[in-house]
């Protein structure tokens, strides 16, 4: 069961990677919903705590990794500079 959990968690975690890479590469995260980041990040963190309480390595590792990816999107949304093209459009 642990192998199945790790496989499922790895696949869902890896599904975030293209978005994180694209966001960091384009330096544009303004379209990401702050509410989604907050709710999803809280949910993933809660799953991680649940995994710790159950001592389930598959839940812990995959959700901790997903949480790190969500935090990368949060940082990109609030700390990464606006791309030059978008800055030119501002009044």
Secondary structure, DSSP 8 states (H G I E B T S, - for coil): -HHHHHHHHHHHHHHHHHHHHHHHHHT--TTS-HHHHHHHHHHHHHHHHHHHHHT-HHHHHHHHHHHHHHHHHHHHHHHS---HHHHHH--
